[in-house]
Amino acid sequence: MMTGNNMMGDWSLGGGSSMFLMPFFWILILIGIVLLIVWLGNQASGTSFSGPAATSGGKTAIEILKERYARGEIDKQEFEEKKRDLA
């Protein structure tokens, strides 16, 4: 049933409720834009959300630890401590 100048008919939420819903709509739009930008940035750099054990190069934490030890960035004691922490 349409009454007065209400062109939306029964689908209208009314002026009062749309005033409260509009900010939520824009917040959802902004969140979507931010997520899209983050996703596109990750695609461009080759990183992914593959978990804490893997890095963007596909190496595990143990492999990185071994490389750091081999380069002399960490000593044997630190290597063993970190290795125990990761196991």
Residue frames as qw, qx, qy, qz and C-alpha x, y, z in Angstrom:
[[0.000, 0.889, 0.458, 0.000, 0.00, 0.00, 0.00],
 [0.431, 0.190, 0.009, 0.882, 1.44, 3.36, -1.02],
 [0.167, -0.869, -0.443, 0.146, 0.47, 6.45, 0.89],
 [0.159, -0.904, 0.069, 0.391, 1.43, 10.07, 0.40],
 [0.414, 0.824, -0.367, -0.121, 4.67, 10.80, -1.42],
 [0.569, -0.460, 0.680, 0.048, 6.42, 7.62, -0.28],
 [0.632, 0.528, -0.423, -0.378, 7.74, 6.22, -3.55],
 [0.120, 0.365, -0.919, 0.089, 9.35, 3.20, -1.91],
 [0.741, -0.246, -0.451, -0.433, 6.06, 1.76, -0.75],
 [0.846, -0.516, -0.010, -0.133, 6.39, -0.87, 1.97],
 [0.853, 0.162, -0.199, 0.455, 10.14, -1.29, 1.38],
 [0.105, 0.758, -0.205, 0.611, 11.02, 2.05, 2.97],
 [0.574, -0.183, -0.616, 0.508, 12.79, 2.03, 6.32],
 [0.244, -0.916, -0.317, 0.011, 11.66, 5.53, 7.14],
 [0.252, 0.847, -0.212, 0.418, 13.70, 8.65, 7.68],
 [0.509, -0.745, 0.356, -0.244, 14.68, 7.93, 11.27],
 [0.902, -0.213, 0.360, 0.107, 16.04, 4.43, 10.84],
 [0.760, 0.539, 0.058, 0.360, 17.91, 5.21, 7.61],
 [0.012, -0.910, 0.281, -0.305, 19.74, 7.98, 9.47],
 [0.638, -0.573, 0.506, -0.089, 21.18, 5.31, 11.79],
 [0.908, 0.131, 0.371, 0.143, 21.91, 2.77, 9.05],
 [0.527, 0.836, -0.092, 0.126, 23.75, 5.14, 6.71],
 [0.149, -0.809, 0.564, -0.077, 26.95, 5.38, 8.84],
 [0.742, -0.202, 0.640, -0.005, 27.12, 1.57, 9.04],
 [0.781, 0.578, 0.229, 0.057, 26.78, 1.38, 5.27],
 [0.322, 0.888, -0.295, 0.148, 29.72, 3.77, 4.78],
 [0.458, -0.623, 0.628, -0.085, 31.81, 1.98, 7.40],
 [0.848, 0.095, 0.519, 0.039, 31.27, -1.31, 5.55],
 [0.640, 0.759, 0.026, 0.121, 32.24, 0.35, 2.28],
 [0.009, 0.874, -0.466, 0.138, 35.44, 1.77, 3.83],
 [0.667, -0.384, 0.637, -0.041, 36.37, -1.59, 5.38],
 [0.850, 0.380, 0.358, 0.064, 35.86, -3.24, 2.00],
 [0.445, 0.866, -0.178, 0.140, 38.11, -0.68, 0.30],
 [0.271, -0.755, 0.586, -0.115, 40.85, -1.12, 2.91],
 [0.788, -0.132, 0.601, -0.007, 40.71, -4.92, 2.61],
 [0.767, 0.611, 0.175, 0.088, 40.85, -4.66, -1.17],
 [0.209, 0.897, -0.365, 0.138, 43.92, -2.40, -0.99],
 [0.497, -0.561, 0.657, -0.087, 45.67, -4.76, 1.45],
 [0.856, 0.160, 0.492, 0.009, 44.84, -7.77, -0.71],
 [0.638, 0.760, -0.007, 0.119, 46.09, -6.05, -3.86],
 [0.057, -0.854, 0.502, -0.124, 49.28, -5.03, -2.06],
 [0.671, -0.334, 0.660, -0.045, 49.88, -8.61, -0.95],
 [0.840, 0.433, 0.322, 0.048, 49.28, -9.87, -4.46],
 [0.423, 0.875, -0.201, 0.122, 51.78, -7.40, -5.88],
 [0.146, -0.748, 0.625, -0.170, 54.49, -8.24, -3.36],
 [0.641, 0.190, -0.738, -0.089, 53.89, -11.98, -3.46],
 [0.092, -0.183, 0.787, -0.582, 53.14, -12.34, 0.25],
 [0.584, -0.314, -0.597, -0.452, 50.31, -14.43, 1.54],
 [0.536, -0.485, 0.389, -0.571, 48.62, -15.24, 4.80],
 [0.780, 0.141, -0.600, -0.110, 50.03, -18.74, 5.02],
 [0.828, -0.508, -0.232, 0.041, 50.64, -18.89, 8.74],
 [0.332, -0.897, 0.289, 0.033, 53.45, -18.12, 11.16],
 [0.786, -0.280, 0.465, 0.296, 55.82, -20.90, 10.06],
 [0.629, 0.383, 0.427, 0.525, 56.13, -19.77, 6.45],
 [0.119, -0.607, 0.030, 0.785, 57.42, -16.48, 5.10],
 [0.525, 0.702, -0.008, -0.482, 56.87, -14.71, 1.83],
 [0.256, 0.581, -0.720, -0.281, 59.73, -16.67, 0.24],
 [0.897, -0.015, -0.336, -0.287, 58.20, -19.98, 1.30],
 [0.428, 0.321, -0.733, 0.420, 60.95, -20.72, 3.84],
 [0.670, -0.583, -0.459, -0.017, 60.16, -22.15, 7.22],
 [0.333, -0.909, 0.180, -0.174, 61.31, -20.50, 10.42],
 [0.835, -0.369, 0.322, 0.252, 63.91, -23.24, 10.97],
 [0.719, 0.425, 0.237, 0.496, 65.39, -22.63, 7.50],
 [0.093, 0.904, -0.026, 0.418, 65.67, -18.93, 8.18],
 [0.624, -0.744, 0.236, -0.027, 67.23, -19.64, 11.57],
 [0.871, -0.067, 0.299, 0.385, 69.83, -21.93, 9.95],
 [0.515, 0.665, 0.143, 0.521, 70.64, -19.25, 7.37],
 [0.204, -0.927, 0.115, -0.292, 71.10, -16.61, 10.07],
 [0.778, -0.529, 0.305, 0.147, 73.42, -18.96, 11.96],
 [0.813, 0.228, 0.283, 0.455, 75.38, -19.73, 8.79],
 [0.309, 0.801, 0.064, 0.509, 75.81, -16.01, 8.07],
 [0.491, 0.008, -0.467, 0.736, 77.05, -15.43, 11.62],
 [0.251, -0.577, -0.127, -0.767, 74.15, -13.19, 12.62],
 [0.736, -0.550, 0.122, -0.376, 73.52, -15.32, 15.72],
 [0.004, 0.523, -0.839, 0.152, 75.83, -17.49, 17.80],
 [0.410, -0.019, -0.906, -0.105, 75.42, -21.20, 18.56],
 [0.017, -0.228, -0.763, 0.605, 73.78, -20.61, 21.95],
 [0.392, 0.334, 0.123, -0.848, 71.13, -18.29, 20.47],
 [0.479, 0.189, -0.681, -0.520, 70.61, -20.71, 17.56],
 [0.287, -0.104, -0.942, 0.138, 69.96, -23.62, 19.95],
 [0.136, 0.298, 0.575, -0.750, 67.60, -21.54, 22.12],
 [0.466, 0.338, -0.127, -0.808, 65.56, -20.37, 19.16],
 [0.425, 0.127, -0.834, -0.329, 65.54, -23.86, 17.66],
 [0.112, -0.215, -0.899, 0.366, 64.09, -25.25, 20.94],
 [0.271, 0.357, 0.323, -0.834, 61.50, -22.45, 20.97],
 [0.492, 0.306, -0.404, -0.708, 60.39, -23.31, 17.44],
 [0.303, 0.066, -0.943, -0.122, 60.20, -27.07, 18.01]]
